Amino acid sequence: WPYCRKRCSYCNFNTYVVPAVDEAAVRACLVREARTLLRLSQLHSVSSVFFGGGTPSLASPGTVGAVLEAVAGAARLPAGAEVTLEANPSSTSTSRLAGFRAAGVNRLSIGVQSLDDAELRMLGREHTAAEARKAVEAARGLFPGRTSIDLLFGLPGQSRDAWAQRLEAALGLCDDHISLYQLTLERGTALAARVRGGALPAPPQDLLADMYQTARTALAAAGFRHYEVSNFARKGAVSTHNLSYWRAEQYIGVGPGAHGRFVPRGEGGHSREARVQTLEPVAWMREVQSQGHGTRSRVVLSPLEQLEELLALGLRTDEGVTHERWGHFSPQLSLPAVFGAPGEARALQQQGWLVLDSGGLRCTWAGLAVLDSLLPGLLCQLQR
Amino acid sequence: QEKLDMSTYPVESIRNFSIIAHVDHGKSTLADRLLEITGTISKTDRNKQVLDKLQVERERGITVKAQSASLFYNHEGINYLLNLIDTPGHVDFSYEVSRSLSACQGVILVVDANEGIQAQTVANFYLAFEAQLSIIPVINKIDLKNADPERVEKQIEKLFDIPTDECIRISAKQGTNVEKVLQNVIEKIPPPQCNPADPLKALVFDSTFDHYRGVVANIALFGGEIAKGHKIVSAHTKKRYEVNEVGILTPDEQPTHKLYAGQVGYLIAGMKEVAEAQVGDTLFLYKQPVEPLPGFKSAKPMVFAGMYPIDQTEYNNLKSALERLTLNDSSVTVHRDSSLALGAGWRLGFLGLLHMEVFNQRLEQEYNMSVILTAPTVPYKAVLSSAKLIKEYGKDQITIINPAQFPDKLSVSEYLEPTVLGTIVTPHEYIGKIITLCQDRRAVQKDMLYIDENRVMLKYLFPLNEIVVDFYDALKSLSSGYASFDYEDAGYQSADLIKMDILLNGNPVEELATIIHNDKAHAAGKLLCERLKETIPRQLFEIAIQAAIGKKIIARETLKAYRKNVVAKCYGGDITRRMKLLKRQAESKKLMRKIGNVEVPRDAFIRVLKREPDK
């Protein structure tokens, strides 16, 4: 759902703030594109659905229901399949949430970001900390054990102590899943401009490293499993949908700017493609109306490129890249064949950043924090 | 192709002239206009820097190699042959300028109507004056808003003793008054004083290499005539050749039957390397030797740099690229060199830093080669006191061009450094800052004089190494671009020199080792360490960056290890972008140099030593 009521100061997503949305038209296009792409992929069943954006909680439950119906009609959507909706605290009243649940949503991800009003103002969020708390409580009531909250750390001017306080507050409030993101100052955003201009301090690298470690430790102590760079879950409440990205499974992106990775067997395709839908909603709708889908670009991924993606994404998880998953993309060359011989991976193992064993290839606790320093060398080794 | 008959141009109808000016004052544009007016090239909008044939010349807006063009012009009923000899405009190439001028009887001195007289205006004027050439002063860019031709005319009168009414005010860009310049060339510049009946005496003022035909030498005849079949000898190499072709340049090659005394053109005679036709050489007929033309000297390199292939597997490719590029540039000296860290390579000598940059750019553009360039050094000398070393080298004074060869203090009785006499022309408001800058560069003032109410000319004796890297930029920057600079060789002086090493986690970075004056070592070492800290990417361990003299550490910076380096979000929409960035990082990793376990970007050296990093 590519619409928001306002743009947050740090956001560089493909989202639009418009005075009015023709929901019926958008709904019809989402439904149509979902059907078209599902047919194109010839996939038999869908294991998870994720409503992202923008602010999906601004759409009506009717739209969510219509899309789910379309999906169920074009492929098998098992009763227990994970259906997540992203929501903003300012559009999550209990009655609204109940509406979404009735429409088929069974998991909620709330953009809390911070539990401090001053920080929320700096981030340009629409809600207060109190409103965020209420939203989480409401969500936990309707989606117990399946509510996730998003949190940011490393805000300009945020001290170690302030972060420790936020963490404690969040741990007191949260359900069983937390997505914890280091704030990235993206070029072109209002917040980045303020930091660049000197109005706000840029957070020092060491402080960010400390905050991350503090969080990891605190969450581990609270029983969370650190299953991806920025994602923590306890009692098994992982996000199935996101795991499919990191395991390089097939996924279909529906809606303006959505991304997909699948094999378009319906057109006679044999290879996994990287696909993006048209970014701008009006243009996207026109294309969906005339052609059934608004795919702006599709690029065939070479076997090497597929492996590179699997490597770069898989290593972000605690499970890493398993031998089976690797074998799916590289039947001839096993993980040990590529990374077991003397080379970059071996050196990184010796230095304690990486592990290659019967479970596959994965980062150590320390390695995960510096993954982007490990990847270029591993890519070189893979390319060779 | 029809050959031209040059005998229809008697000596009295010939004018040989050059255009001299400070950088960007409009020399090449004026040349374009002259070519158009005389019909040598057709008038189109695309005539820009016609005589600058090299890509690098066109991109940088400078003339690197001299070209010539023969123009035909009818004035008051007589057909004149006007030979325009283009000259390099940059300070590094003053020797070429002087050789080109020796083929002329006059010059057009172009001065920018707003900038007025600059350092190279002065330097070039003196070259022309010493050669006793007629000088036609031309004030250019009168079309621009800030033009003040009257002020410039006064400067010219004061500094060069040329009456203001001799100045011609033009706009080369628009063509205003350019015809008047041509008429002045005919009326004010004398024809050459020479005789076609004399024995052949030809000056080589440039040469280029053509793959099919060999060396093409630009020549000016001071006596006699030359044609296909003649047997000629080079005064410098003493080698003998048979002439295959002669002709004139318009500016493309146009073969002729003969060339006669007083005329300028080209010659092809089976020479295989441009070293066989060096700038300033004299050619004469076999068995009819003549007194060689004065002023010949072998190119003297001022700046040296080591050049190594990125990878030793590229050695042969780089070797042939260098051979082909130096075919066309005999002023680059080439010595084989090798380094423990970088493998087999070369130490090249250039006329100046610009020469080196242009050469490197041509290597990249014309031969697609990327190389590792080491610190620019100047040719230091050491007077040896150790009997062992004297025996080893066979002499007691050696020239050091590679820091690795720097002999220890204990084996040396004196170190010497090359110096230059620099001329700075500046508006007086910058004098204080410039004097400070020069003092900072260990320069000694030799002269200071006001050339008009506003502008001062300063002469300083500089150690050459103090100006080769960024003096010019510093000068421009603190004078808002108004100060100008030129220099000439001024011999050697005694100096307290040391060798400074740069270490990364204890391992020396050979390409950053420099020979430096003891007084400057600490500051230079500190600056180098700081810049390296900004250039080297953070790694998974801490990096100690140190500057050392022998075992003594004189400066240090620490680059801390990465404790967190992983992108926060990586979901569907982020993946493509992430992969693109990752692949770029993987590519640049392949090009990195490994010093111990530290990865250093290949161009770290250039970024670190060249100039202030852009903030």
HADDOCK unambig.tbl for C-alpha pairs under 7 A between the chains (distance, minus, plus):
assign (segid A and resid 181 and name CA) (segid B and resid 568 and name CA) 5.46 0.50 0.50
assign (segid A and resid 182 and name CA) (segid B and resid 568 and name CA) 5.84 0.50 0.50
assign (segid A and resid 209 and name CA) (segid B and resid 563 and name CA) 5.75 0.50 0.50
assign (segid A and resid 209 and name CA) (segid B and resid 564 and name CA) 5.14 0.50 0.50
assign (segid A and resid 229 and name CA) (segid B and resid 568 and name CA) 6.95 0.50 0.50
assign (segid A and resid 230 and name CA) (segid B and resid 568 and name CA) 6.12 0.50 0.50
assign (segid A and resid 242 and name CA) (segid B and resid 571 and name CA) 6.94 0.50 0.50
assign (segid A and resid 245 and name CA) (segid B and resid 571 and name CA) 6.49 0.50 0.50
assign (segid A and resid 245 and name CA) (segid B and resid 572 and name CA) 6.48 0.50 0.50
assign (segid A and resid 258 and name CA) (segid B and resid 573 and name CA) 6.66 0.50 0.50
assign (segid A and resid 259 and name CA) (segid B and resid 572 and name CA) 5.56 0.50 0.50
assign (segid A and resid 259 and name CA) (segid B and resid 573 and name CA) 5.35 0.50 0.50
assign (segid A and resid 260 and name CA) (segid B and resid 572 and name CA) 6.90 0.50 0.50
assign (segid A and resid 309 and name CA) (segid B and resid 579 and name CA) 6.90 0.50 0.50
assign (segid A and resid 369 and name CA) (segid B and resid 563 and name CA) 6.87 0.50 0.50
assign (segid A and resid 369 and name CA) (segid B and resid 564 and name CA) 4.91 0.50 0.50
assign (segid A and resid 369 and name CA) (segid B and resid 565 and name CA) 6.00 0.50 0.50
assign (segid A and resid 369 and name CA) (segid B and resid 566 and name CA) 5.96 0.50 0.50
assign (segid A and resid 370 and name CA) (segid B and resid 563 and name CA) 6.43 0.50 0.50
assign (segid A and resid 370 and name CA) (segid B and resid 564 and name CA) 4.98 0.50 0.50
assign (segid A and resid 370 and name CA) (segid B and resid 565 and name CA) 4.33 0.50 0.50
assign (segid A and resid 370 and name CA) (segid B and resid 566 and name CA) 5.49 0.50 0.50
assign (segid A and resid 371 and name CA) (segid B and resid 565 and name CA) 6.41 0.50 0.50
assign (segid A and resid 371 and name CA) (segid B and resid 566 and name CA) 5.41 0.50 0.50
assign (segid A and resid 372 and name CA) (segid B and resid 565 and name CA) 5.58 0.50 0.50
assign (segid A and resid 372 and name CA) (segid B and resid 566 and name CA) 4.93 0.50 0.50
assign (segid A and resid 373 and name CA) (segid B and resid 565 and name CA) 6.51 0.50 0.50
assign (segid A and resid 376 and name CA) (segid B and resid 582 and name CA) 6.23 0.50 0.50
assign (segid A and resid 376 and name CA) (segid B and resid 585 and name CA) 5.82 0.50 0.50
assign (segid A and resid 376 and name CA) (segid B and resid 586 and name CA) 4.30 0.50 0.50
assign (segid A and resid 377 and name CA) (segid B and resid 586 and name CA) 6.39 0.50 0.50
assign (segid A and resid 379 and name CA) (segid B and resid 586 and name CA) 6.31 0.50 0.50
assign (segid A and resid 380 and name CA) (segid B and resid 586 and name CA) 5.89 0.50 0.50
